[in-house]
Amino acid sequence: MKSAGTSPTRFAVAVRYLAPKLVQFAFVIWATYTVTFLLIHLLPGDPLLAALSVKGGDATTTDPAALEILRAQYGLDGSLWDQYWGHLIQALQGNLGLSIATGQPVGDMIARALPNTAAVAILALVLGVVSSVVITYFAYVTRWGWVRNTLLQIPPLGVAIPAFLSGLVLVSIFAFGLDLLPSSGSRNPLSIVLPAITLALPVGAIFFQVFSAAVLEAMASPYVFTATAKGLAPRTIFLRHVLRNSLLPSITILGLLIGYLAGGTAVVETVFSRDGIGRLTVDAVLARDSNVIQGIIIVVALVYSVVNLLVDLSYGVIDPRTRAALSGTAVARAKDEAAVEV
């Protein structure tokens, strides 16, 4: 009897927590596609003629039959409503169309560029988070106030300095000056280091703002006062109590940071001449390739939504307060339903 009653309760808790997250996930993807499609087609001029004008030779074609063939090839024929549903159905099937500039499948172009961007983004996220935690740790355990204040003022510089400027400075020092790291390209494994550091500066600064605020809140909690009264060292208090309780609320910012990294690599990849989603986006905008632009935005929105969904799910699993709240609500509802049946 107990196991039979527990299973529906757990299922109800999972459904109650997952359902709004999945609805939000689907809505974000649909809204992103719709807004992108409308913005592209609301721009003045014909998307096909605009893209062909950049290519040169095909831009001067005036043969209506040839234009209609090209429109059908790139999915730009029919009414706006037909194009909307046609592209949406193809996107749901994993087909993002053909590039107007190159004629290649958009999905293949994104698949080739995505691993390079993902490698830089993951390394930048790790460097940014770890550096923020380390700086906060030393600021917490130091006995000198001026050292603490100096350390706390370092991370905000990552947001204040533009990415292109910090990238150029890093290239001048480590590539041209010291000749330790390559300045461009993506073939050399070490070429990922400078772009990752450049992106890690703003990422670490953003994470630091949230994490340091959580640390200050944790420091004012009763268990920290109790640990201090027992004579525990500041390092022990930070590692055993403050760090764990401060990282928990900081998890929510990771989804936003990954979304920022997914769409914020254009400047870095351009500065370091590195192939990736950001550089592909810049090339597509310059070529006025609407199919590639739309495909990239959809993929970035998909990555952002998936990461945020995973972060929300992990937060619900890790945070005992969330589990207790959901379980308590589900149990209360089950008891109410049982009382009504009786």
C-alpha positions, 0 to 999 in steps of 0.5 A: 500500500505504501509503495502504491501510494508513493509512486503516483505522488512522485510522478505527480511531483515530476509532472508538476515540476517538468510540465511548465519547464517543457512548455516554456522550452517549446514557447521560447523555440517557437517565439525565436523562430517566429520573430526571426522569420518576421524580422528577416522578411520585414526588411526592405527588398527581396531576400534572394535578390539581396543575397545574390547582389553580394555574390556578384555574377548572379546579382544581375539576373533578370530572368523571372524563370531563373529567379523562381527556380532559385526561390523554390530551391532556397525555400523563398517561393510562395506566400509569406504564410506558406514560407513560415509553415514550410520552414517551420516544418522543415526545421522540426525535421532537422532541415534548416534549408540551403545557404543562398551564398554557398548552396550548402545545407545550413545544418552542415555548415552549423555542424562544422562550426559548432564544435569550435565554438563549443570548445571555446565556450566550455573552456571559457566557462570553466576558467571564469567560474573557477577564477571567480571562486578562487578570488572570492576564496582568497578575499574571504580568508585574507586578514588584510582589508586592503587585499580583500578590497583589491581582490573584489575590484578585479572581476568587474574589470572583465565587464568594463573592458571590451572583448575585442580590446582584451583580445588584442592585448592578449595577442600582443603579449602572448602571441607577438611579444612572448611568442607562447601561443598562436594568435589565430586559427583553429588547427593548433590545439593551443589556439583555443587558449587566448579566445577562451581567456578573452571570453572568460573575463566577462563570464567570470565577472558576471558569475562573480557578482552573483557568487560573491553576493551569495557568499556574503549572504552565507557569511551572515547565516547562523551556521557560520557564526556557530562554526566561528564560535567553535574556533574553525579556521576561515578556510575550513568554514569557507570550504565546508559550509560557505562554498556549498551553500553559495554555489547552489543559488549561483547555478541559475546564472550558468544557463544565462552565461552559456546563452551569452557564450553561444551568441557572444563569440562573434567578436572573439572569433573575428579577432582571432580569425577562428572558425565558429558560430560567431564568425559564421554569423558575421559572414552570413550577415555580410552576405545577407544570407537569410537562411543561414542567419535564421538557422544559426539563431534557431540553433543558438536558441535551442542550445540556450533553452536546453541548457536552461532546462537542464539547469532548472532540472538540476536545481530542482534535484540538488536543492533540498528546499525545492524538493521538499516544497514540491513533495509537500505540495504533492502529498497535500494534494494527494491527501485532499483527494483521498479525503474527498474520495472518502 
